Amino acid sequence: MENKILLIREPSDFCKIDFTNIPDDGLVGISEDLDVNLILSSYKYGIFPWFNQSEPILWWSPNPRQVLFIEKYKPSKTLLKEIKKNKFKFHINKNFSAVIHACKNMQRNQIGTWIDSRIIASYTKLHQMGYTHSFEVYNLENALVGGIYGMLTKTAFFGESMFHFENNASKVCFYYLCRWLKDKGIGVIDAQVKSEHISQWGGELISRDKFMDIIM
């Protein structure tokens, strides 16, 4: 059966998606707006927005999906030695705006950015509502040098992007993020698409169906 990309107008539209006809790249829908209620509804079904600045809002659910189960996280011996040096301080939600803008600039310097003004506005509003969070590391001069932001639900942390300005800063941030999530009873981090960093830390690819079983 031919796949038809759904036009998303309301949060309830996500439950109408027939995943049996979705290709593995995972494009499931398109919308004109990036309303926060659309975003909140999309994550319930393992769907996330991802698009370039010149594009409309595109919604995705790739198959397979890369995740990291917290109990399988493997910090390297080198990283553990780095953490023992106490060169970094870890904070949560101290400066969400600085983190998301740093992620945007880091992406732009590397391969272009999908974090445009629409993403920043919507995820900042979600942060103010208590849904998205920033995890941050500062050096001993109290400068922000690494961070991660993403969506936190009752079942998973959906990592959106990370950055670093100093060597190992994002790795240290990820280490403390995993510890914090474990303390909260969250067992899985969604990396959405394959990342070499996440793979090295214990990430694995799982089917879309298995991912849905985890988060639903």
KAGI-V931028 format. One record per residue. N is the residue number from 1. RES is the residue in three letters. OMEGA is omega in whole degrees, -180 to 180 (999 if undefined). Layout:
N;RES;OMEGA  N;RES;OMEGA
This chain:
1;MET;-179  2;GLU;179  3;ASN;177  4;LYS;180  5;ILE;-175  6;LEU;172  7;LEU;-177  8;ILE;178  9;ARG;-175  10;GLU;180  11;PRO;-178  12;SER;-179  13;ASP;-178  14;PHE;-180  15;CYS;180  16;LYS;-176  17;ILE;177  18;ASP;-174  19;PHE;179  20;THR;-179  21;ASN;-180  22;ILE;178  23;PRO;-175  24;ASP;178  25;ASP;167  26;GLY;178  27;LEU;-174  28;VAL;-175  29;GLY;-180  30;ILE;179  31;SER;178  32;GLU;-174  33;ASP;176  34;LEU;-179  35;ASP;-178  36;VAL;179  37;ASN;174  38;LEU;-180  39;ILE;-180  40;LEU;179  41;SER;-177  42;SER;-178  43;TYR;177  44;LYS;-179  45;TYR;179  46;GLY;-177  47;ILE;-179  48;PHE;177  49;PRO;-180  50;TRP;-173  51;PHE;176  52;ASN;-174  53;GLN;-176  54;SER;-174  55;GLU;168  56;PRO;-179  57;ILE;178  58;LEU;-176  59;TRP;-169  60;TRP;170  61;SER;-173  62;PRO;178  63;ASN;6  64;PRO;-177  65;ARG;177  66;GLN;177  67;VAL;171  68;LEU;174  69;PHE;-171  70;ILE;-178  71;GLU;180  72;LYS;180  73;TYR;-174  74;LYS;175  75;PRO;-179  76;SER;177  77;LYS;178  78;THR;179  79;LEU;-180  80;LEU;176  81;LYS;179  82;GLU;-180  83;ILE;-180  84;LYS;179  85;LYS;179  86;ASN;179  87;LYS;-175  88;PHE;175  89;LYS;-175  90;PHE;177  91;HIS;178  92;ILE;175  93;ASN;177  94;LYS;-179  95;ASN;-179  96;PHE;-178  97;SER;-180  98;ALA;-179  99;VAL;-176  100;ILE;177  101;HIS;177  102;ALA;176  103;CYS;178  104;LYS;-178  105;ASN;178  106;MET;178  107;GLN;-177  108;ARG;-179  109;ASN;-176  110;GLN;-172  111;ILE;-175  112;GLY;-175  113;THR;169  114;TRP;180  115;ILE;-180  116;ASP;-175  117;SER;179  118;ARG;177  119;ILE;-177  120;ILE;-178  121;ALA;-176  122;SER;-177  123;TYR;173  124;THR;176  125;LYS;177  126;LEU;176  127;HIS;179  128;GLN;179  129;MET;176  130;GLY;-177  131;TYR;179  132;THR;-173  133;HIS;174  134;SER;178  135;PHE;-164  136;GLU;170  137;VAL;-180  138;TYR;175  139;ASN;-175  140;LEU;175  141;GLU;178  142;ASN;174  143;ALA;177  144;LEU;-175  145;VAL;178  146;GLY;180  147;GLY;-180  148;ILE;170  149;TYR;180  150;GLY;-178  151;MET;178  152;LEU;174  153;THR;-180  154;LYS;-174  155;THR;-173  156;ALA;168  157;PHE;180  158;PHE;-178  159;GLY;-178  160;GLU;-178  161;SER;176  162;MET;180  163;PHE;171  164;HIS;174  165;PHE;177  166;GLU;-180  167;ASN;176  168;ASN;-176  169;ALA;180  170;SER;178  171;LYS;177  172;VAL;179  173;CYS;180  174;PHE;178  175;TYR;-179  176;TYR;174  177;LEU;180  178;CYS;178  179;ARG;-179  180;TRP;180  181;LEU;179  182;LYS;178  183;ASP;-180  184;LYS;-180  185;GLY;177  186;ILE;-171  187;GLY;-173  188;VAL;172  189;ILE;177  190;ASP;177  191;ALA;175  192;GLN;179  193;VAL;-173  194;LYS;177  195;SER;-180  196;GLU;178  197;HIS;-179  198;ILE;178  199;SER;180  200;GLN;-177  201;TRP;178  202;GLY;179  203;GLY;-180  204;GLU;178  205;LEU;177  206;ILE;-179  207;SER;176  208;ARG;-179  209;ASP;180  210;LYS;178  211;PHE;179  212;MET;178  213;ASP;-179  214;ILE;-171  215;ILE;-175  216;MET;999
